[in-house]
Structure formats: structure tokens, C-alpha cells
Amino acid sequence: MKCIGFIGKVDKTDLISYVSKVITCMGKKVIMIDATVDQKTRYTVPVMSEMEDQAQYIIQQDGIEIAIGFSNILELKKYLLSKGDDFNDYDYVIIDADQEETIEEYDLKDANENFFVSSYDKFY
């Protein structure tokens, strides 16, 4: 399994979705984790009505599994086990992170690749 981190405060959801789709087109199983503070993916990926009120869930869109509401990798692994799935079945784990604490919780320092995403805007 390979882990790829996308780190930064700017909105990276579309970029990460495109990268994830390219990887799935190569026949690989991908899980994309929204580990951001705002959890914007929760509002951009359509969910079934019974999932709307859940704090944590995994939804599949366009061949990509998207994990929302998990604060660390252990929570995600436990959730998958409760559903009868195995975290190790994924070929790629792609993590969207925007805070230092998240980088530590998901151990992105040991990721196979990290990409720092920014914009030309100045933040004060």
C-alpha cells in the first residue's frame, strides 16, 4: 500500500479527486481520506439520506472510496473492520490534510509522497 499526502490550507478536493480517479483507472483500489478541519468533502459528495446524520462514513464515488469524519487512521481501520473490510486491501491511501496535528495523526511524515498545495493568495 502506498500513502500520498496532500497538505495545505487551500481547497484541494478537486485536485485530489482527479489524482484518485487516474489511479483507479490504472486498476488500483483507492481510499481518499478527508482529514481537513472543515470536512468540505462532506458537502460536495452526494450521500444517501440515511448517511447524512452519521459523523463517520465511507462513500464510493466514481470508483473512489471516500472516508469522511475520521480523526485518525486507527478510527478508520476500526470502522472498516466493523463493516467486514480490511484497510490493507487498498493499493493507495490519499490523505487531504490541512493542520499539523492531522499530519501527525495520519503519520504523513512517513508517507510515500507528500505534496504541499498552495495558491498565490497572501494569508495574513
C-alpha positions as CSV (number, residue, x, y, z in Angstrom):
1,M,0.0,0.0,0.0
2,K,1.2,3.5,-0.8
3,C,0.3,6.6,1.1
4,I,0.2,10.0,-0.6
5,G,-0.4,13.2,1.4
6,F,-1.8,16.5,0.1
7,I,-1.0,19.2,2.6
8,G,-2.2,22.8,2.6
9,K,-4.9,25.2,3.6
10,V,-6.3,25.8,0.1
11,D,-9.1,23.8,-1.3
12,K,-7.5,20.6,-2.8
13,T,-10.6,18.4,-3.1
14,D,-10.9,18.6,-6.9
15,L,-7.2,18.0,-7.4
16,I,-7.2,15.0,-5.1
17,S,-10.3,13.6,-6.7
18,Y,-8.7,13.8,-10.2
19,V,-5.5,12.1,-9.0
20,S,-7.5,9.4,-7.3
21,K,-9.5,8.8,-10.4
22,V,-6.4,8.5,-12.5
23,I,-5.1,5.9,-10.1
24,T,-8.4,3.9,-10.1
25,C,-8.2,3.9,-14.0
26,M,-4.9,2.0,-13.6
27,G,-6.9,-0.7,-11.8
28,K,-5.8,0.2,-8.3
29,K,-8.1,0.4,-5.2
30,V,-8.0,3.9,-3.7
31,I,-9.3,5.4,-0.5
32,M,-9.3,9.2,-0.2
33,I,-9.4,10.5,3.4
34,D,-10.7,14.0,4.1
35,A,-8.7,14.8,7.2
36,T,-9.3,18.6,7.0
37,V,-10.8,20.7,9.7
38,D,-13.8,21.8,7.6
39,Q,-14.5,18.4,6.1
40,K,-15.8,20.1,2.8
41,T,-16.0,16.7,1.1
42,R,-19.0,16.0,3.3
43,Y,-20.8,18.7,1.4
44,T,-19.6,18.0,-2.1
45,V,-20.0,14.3,-2.4
46,P,-23.7,13.1,-2.6
47,V,-24.7,10.7,0.1
48,M,-27.7,8.6,0.8
49,S,-30.2,10.1,3.2
50,E,-29.5,7.6,6.0
51,M,-25.8,8.6,5.9
52,E,-26.3,12.3,6.2
53,D,-26.5,12.3,10.0
54,Q,-23.6,10.0,10.6
55,A,-20.4,11.5,12.0
56,Q,-18.2,8.9,10.2
57,Y,-18.7,7.1,7.0
58,I,-17.2,5.9,3.7
59,I,-18.9,6.6,0.5
60,Q,-18.0,5.4,-3.0
61,Q,-18.0,7.9,-5.9
62,D,-16.7,7.1,-9.4
63,G,-14.7,4.1,-8.2
64,I,-13.0,6.0,-5.3
65,E,-13.8,5.3,-1.7
66,I,-14.0,8.5,0.3
67,A,-13.6,8.5,4.1
68,I,-15.2,11.3,6.0
69,G,-15.3,12.2,9.7
70,F,-12.3,10.2,10.9
71,S,-9.8,11.9,13.2
72,N,-7.0,9.3,12.8
73,I,-6.1,6.2,10.9
74,L,-6.9,3.9,13.8
75,E,-10.6,5.1,13.8
76,L,-10.8,4.4,10.1
77,K,-9.3,0.9,10.5
78,K,-11.8,0.0,13.2
79,Y,-14.6,1.3,11.1
80,L,-13.6,-0.8,8.2
81,L,-13.3,-3.9,10.4
82,S,-16.8,-3.3,11.8
83,K,-18.0,-3.4,8.2
84,G,-16.1,-6.5,7.3
85,D,-13.5,-4.7,5.2
86,D,-9.7,-4.6,5.6
87,F,-7.7,-1.4,5.4
88,N,-4.8,-3.3,3.8
89,D,-6.9,-4.1,0.7
90,Y,-6.3,-0.6,-0.6
91,D,-3.4,0.0,-3.0
92,Y,-3.3,3.7,-2.4
93,V,-4.4,5.8,0.6
94,I,-4.7,9.5,-0.3
95,I,-4.9,11.9,2.6
96,D,-6.1,15.5,2.4
97,A,-4.6,17.4,5.5
98,D,-4.5,21.0,6.5
99,Q,-3.2,21.1,10.0
100,E,0.0,20.0,11.8
101,E,-2.0,17.8,14.2
102,T,-3.6,15.9,11.3
103,I,-0.2,15.3,9.7
104,E,0.9,13.7,12.9
105,E,-2.4,11.7,13.5
106,Y,-2.1,10.2,10.0
107,D,1.7,9.8,10.2
108,L,2.2,11.7,6.9
109,K,5.9,12.2,7.7
110,D,6.3,8.5,6.7
111,A,4.1,8.8,3.6
112,N,5.5,7.6,0.3
113,E,4.9,11.1,-1.2
114,N,3.7,14.4,0.2
115,F,2.6,17.3,-1.9
116,F,2.3,20.7,-0.5
117,V,-0.5,22.6,-2.2
118,S,-0.7,26.4,-2.1
119,S,-2.0,29.3,-4.0
120,Y,-0.8,32.8,-5.0
121,D,-3.1,34.4,-2.3
122,K,-1.4,36.0,0.6
123,F,-2.7,35.0,4.0
124,Y,-2.3,37.5,6.9
